[in-house]
Amino acid sequence: MLKTSLKVVFSLVFALNPLYGYEVKAEDSPRICEQDLGREIDAILNNPAHQRDTWGILVKQLNSGDTIYKRNSEQYFIPASNAKLLTTAAALLKFGANHQISTPVYYTGEMPDIDSLIIVGNGDPTITTAKLDEITQTLAEKGVTSINQLIIKDDAPFSDIINGTWENSDLPYYYAPPVGNIILNENTVTLSLLGQRVNQPATIQWSDNLGGRQWRVINNVITTNNPDDNSIRLIPNWRESTVEITGELGVNQESRQWWLSIPNPHQYFLDSLQGALGDQNISVSSTQIITDNSLDNLTSENQLMEIKSELLSDIVNVTNKDSNNLFAEILLRQLREENSSQTEQQKELLNMINVDPQTHNLRDGSGLSRQNLITPSAVTATLQGMANTDYSNLFRQSLPIAGVDGTLRNRFQDSLAQGNFVGKTGTLTGVTALSGYLEVENYPDLVVSVMVNKSTEHAVTLRQTTDNIINTVAQIKVCE
């Protein structure tokens, strides 16, 4: 009885206290006069639990630019994945929605007796094993049975494919893969375990054995006769490409999956392509990775084919909807020019839509770096600026819809914001961000940016409070 009573009391506290991010339900939502909105938001943030947090908020009318509410809106914040808004906006402005990244495939020698097959990487993040099969099938159709040298060319040196501002603890995982010009299957591989024989080590299972071969596994997981055992701990070391696994797993039970990054994407690409060639009975005598300009004299006469990426509009959609870090990093890298860095280009492009270059300083495209700095005003300016371009609908549609899809599919359920707010999420330890477009009945469309830094609260609590703020803004109305 005591446990039940405590549970009821806790549930009531959770539901009524803004600290815990009580989500305003649509049917319980009185409208708030715009002149009272600030008081309502302040009441949420004045809770003692938030006193040591730093919040940045800016709410503006989309078309007029009138400010409805602001708090620390010109202060720098770590934006987490809200950085993707600036990355995808700049990419669309530079390349357009129909741009595709090209990966040319060259050969030397005379068909079918070719000497070298050369793949020149340009950063296509959508290349999969299926696209490698297109290369090998083309060669087989031309009667090729052997290749003396298989070469991949990536002008990004290995030291450049790891962002030096990322945390070492992030590097082993799928959301922080190496980012170069040669990419296959998003440079990730999945690991799982299966308990098969009692008192014996669990069996390792990889989604791709060639990708799994990149890791040296120290398997200390023992299979037990208790089907409920599933206490597995994964200890990866990216620098040494090792994964230590400890714990117990019940017989015939499968562990949860771990999505890991590929430590050496160049070798993974070579191994995978060589395997695909073998499936077509095409032998390879040697392989080579080139990271200099020694093959820059290749011409169209030497070109076998060209692999095209998905349209940029589709890449932007995945970047924002699913918060894909690899795609975001590639988009930022694509901005580089010979005499201008990628971030310099980004500032110039965003300045064209009136985003002040002094309001953002990014060290990556995805938001994983804790050295990124953005003001809420930079985010709302980006949202407003993109709304006045030819890519307005595409950009807005790339954002997750509250309570419907993407990283917002499980948030804002049965609230005023559900279906009416589209926005980019962002989460790091101690950091939460949410920014986007909000449609309100009988009120002008809004752009909203909410960021919190320097918090010791759990990410779930911060997200709930952030959602509470968005839902409060969704109650706004014009009063006489």
Protein Blocks (a to p, Z undefined) as FASTA:
>chain_A
ZZmmmmmmmmmmmmmmmklopacdfklmccddfklmmmmmmmmmmpmklmmpccdddddd
fklopafbdchklbccdekjmlmmmmmmmmmmmnopmbccddddddedjdfbdfbdcddd
ehiakbcfklmmmmmmmmmmnopabdfbacdddfbdfklmpcfkbcfklmmpmklcccdf
bdgehipacdddddfbghiacddddfblklmmmpccddfbdcdfbfkbccdcddddfklo
pacdeddddehiacdddddddfblmlmmmmmmmmmmmmnopacfbdcddfbfklmmpcfk
lpmbdcddddfklmmmmmmmnopaklmmmmmmmmpcfkbcfklmmmmmmmmnopafklgc
cfbfnopackbccdfklmmmmmmmmmmccklmmmmmmpccehkbcjllmgoihiaknopa
ccdddddehiacdddddddehiacdddddddehiabdfklmmmmmmmmmmmmmmgccdZZ
